[in-house]
Amino acid sequence: MKFISWNIDSINAALTGTSPRSDLSRQVLDTITKENADIIAIQETKLPEAGMNAKQEEALKAYFPEYDYVYVSSREPARKGYAGTMALYKKDIKVVASFPEIGAPDTMDSEGRMITLEHDKFFFNLVYTPNAGDGLKRLKERQEWDVHYTKYLKSLDEVKPVISCGDYNVAHEEIDLANPDSNHMSAGFTDEERAGFTNLLNAGFVDTFRFIHGDIPNVYSWWAQRIKTSKINNSGWRIDYFLVSDRIKDKVTRSDMLDSGARQDHTPIALEIEL
């Protein structure tokens, strides 16, 4: 089976926007459709609580006519038009969708950050992990999230194997970002966030990219938009992951980044696994 994960940074902009950046996003959607994945995980949809409008749904179905989909949006008391996730899956795949609340702090459980699809053979979990924020103002809450998320994923793994993916908002090791020395106090590379991800892996999960590619350097999934030369110079971070239960790691045959062309921000990632 093949899976793709992408932080889209506004599904409305990608589907119906008219800006040059929207054009670049649609080029990425073209790349994704050519992959013909079984399941596609989308993060940061930024949809309102009421959901997609007719124009957005029409555009989505034009790109993915062979897929059913579910999504969850941020709702009160959380911010409007914030975060949000979506899962698309081939119409012939039988899954049951849930939208877990894990006892996370603040408004995190209301921000539409997670969807789990239960398949006969596995759980598929997609997540948009909360960012620690400017000035690390949400670092404490992020640490609590990590504890609750690890407990949740482990509970799934006790039932059947897990495939999880998304924007985890952390570069795990120094090899996972271009400039580690200057970023130890930056959101996404604090000791606390890195330790949280280590604890997640130690709970029985494998970072499939490192499993397949070892310590290959200079491969990233995100480049800062505000720095115009970040992608040209490959000054990026690897913060998007596919994880699998340790007991199915040997079934993984591919774990890669997809080419997102000139578009900065996140690039899609792909996993292939023999199940």
N, C-alpha and C positions, 0 to 999 in steps of 0.2 A: 504494500500500500504506500501511497505517497501523500505527504502532508506539507502544507505551506503555512507560514505565519508571517504577518506583516502588521506593523504599526503604521496605519494609513494617515494619521494626523488630519482627520476630518473626512469622513466618507462623502459628505455633501460636496466639499471642494473637489474631491477626486471624480465624483460622478457627474456633477452639474456645473462646476465652477468654470469661469471664463478667463482666469488669469494664466500667465505663462507657467506658473507652478502647477496649476490644475492640469495643464497639457502634459507636463512631465509625469504627474501622478497617473494619468491615463495610459501613458506609455508603459508604466510599471504594471498596471492592470493587464495590458496586452501581454506582457511577459508572463504574468501569472496564469492567464488563461491558456497559454500555449503549453504550460506544464501539465495540464489536465490532472490535477491533484484530486484525491478522493475527498479530502477534508481541507478547508481553508480557514484559518483563524485570523481574525482582524481585531486589532486593538486601537483604542483612541478614536472611536467612531464620532464622538462629539454630537450625537443625535439628541434631540429633546426627549423628554420623558414620553411624550405622545407618539414618538417613533418617526419613521420615514413618511414623507409625503408621496403623493402619486408619481411625481416626476422622478424622485429618487428611486422608488421601487421599479419603475419602468426601466431606468438606466441600469440598475443592478441586475435585473432579469435579462437585459440585453447582453450583458457581459457573461452572465452565469445561467444560461437557460436550462442547464441540466442539473441544477442544484436546488435543494430546499435550504432554508436558512432560519436561524433564530438569532435574536440579539437582545441585549439588555442595556438600558441607559441609566445615567445618573438621575436620581430622584431626590426629592426633599427627605431629609434636611441637607443633603449635599448640594453642591453647586449645579446649576442648570447648564446643559450643553457641555458637560465635562466628562472626560474618560469615556467609558462605554466600550463594549466588546460585541463581536458578532462571529458566529460560526456558520459556514456554508458546507454542505455535504451532498455528495451525489445522491440523486433521488432513489437509487437502488440500494443504498446503505441504510440499514435499520438501526436507529439510535434513539435513545431517550435523553432529552435535554433537561438539565437542571441549572439553577442559578444560585450557587451556594453562598450562604452567609456563614462566616467562620468565627464570628465573635471578635472581629477586628475593631480597633479603637477609632475614636473620632467618627467621621461619617464614611469611613472606608467601605463598609458593607453596603452602603447606599449609592456607591459611585459606579456601579455597573462594571466591576473589574474582573468578573470571572464567569465562565460557562464551562460546564462539564457535560460531555456526551458519553452515555454508557452504551457500549457496543457489546455484542456477545463475548468477544474475546479480550476486550480491554476497556479501560476508561481513557477518554481523551479530554484533557483539561487545558483550557487556554486562559491566560492570565495577563493582566496589565498591572504590574506591581506598582504601588504608590512610590512616587519620587520623594526623597528626603527634603527636597525644596531648597530655595535660595536661603543661604545662611544656615542650612541644615535645620530649619525651623520645625520640620516634621520628622526628624531623625528618630526620636524616641518612639513615635507612633509607628514608624517604618519598622523598627526593631520588633515591636509587638506583632505587627503584621507577619513578619517573617516566621515568628514562633507559631502563630496560628495556622499559617499556610502550610508549613512543614507538617504539622500535626494532621491537617486535613488531607494532604497528599498521601501521607503514610497510611491513613485510614482507608483510602481507596486501594492502595497497594496491597493491603491485607486481604482484599476481596478478589482482585484480578490485576494483571499488569497495567501499568500506567504509562501513557505518552502525554507529556505536558509541554507546553510551549508558550512563548510570548515575549513581551518586553519586560524583563526582570529588573531593569533599571539598576544593574550592578555589573561592573567589570570585575570578574572574580580574581584574576591574578594580574601581576604587572605586565605580562605578555598580552593582556587583553585590552590594552589601550596604548596609544602612541607616546604619551608623555606622563608616565606614572609618577615621576619624581615631583612634579608640580601639582599633583592632583590628590594627594593623600587627605586633604580636608575638603574635597569637592564631593557634592552629592553623587552617589554612584560608585565612589571608590574609597569611602571611609573604611576604617578597620571594622567598624560595627556591621556595615552592610556586607562586606566581604565574608565576615565570620558567619553571618546569617545564611549566606549562600553555601558556605562550606558545611554548615549544619544540615542544610537541606540535602546536599549530596550524600552526606554521611548517614542520612536516614534511609538510604537504599536506592539512590538514583544516580544516573550517569549523565554527564555533559557529553552529548553525542558528538559534537564537533571535535572536542579534544580526543574522544575515544577513537574517532576515525583518522584524525589528522595529526595527533600528537602535539608537539610544541611548535607547530608551524607559526611563524611570526607575521605581523603586519596584515592580518585579516580581521576586518571589523564589520560591524553591522549598522553603525550610526556615525554620522558626521554632523557637527553643529551647523545649523543654518545661519546663525549670526556671524560666523567666520567664513567669508566668501571663498577662501582658499582651502578650507578644511578637507574637502574631498579630493581636490586636485593634488594636494600634498599628502593625502592619505593619513591625515591626522585624526584618526577615528577612535571609536570605542566598540568593543564587542559586548553588547548588553542584551541581545536577543538570543534565545536558546531553545533548543529542543532537548528535553530530558526524557529518559526512559527508565523504567524499573531495571535494576541491576540484572535481574534474571533474564531479560530479553535483549540485553545490549548486543549480544553476538548475532542477533538477527538484523541489526542495522547495517544497511549497505551504502547509504549516502547521508551526509549531513553537511550542507553547503549554504553559502550566501548566493542569492540570485543577483544578477546585474541590474541595478536600478539607473544606469546611465548617468546623466548629469544631475539628477535629483539628489539633493542632500537630505538630511534627516535619516530615517531608517530605510534599510533595504530589506526585501523579503528574504526569508530563510526557508530551506527545504529539507525534508527528511524522507528517506525511503527505508522501509523495513519489511521483512518477510514474515508475515503473520499467517 
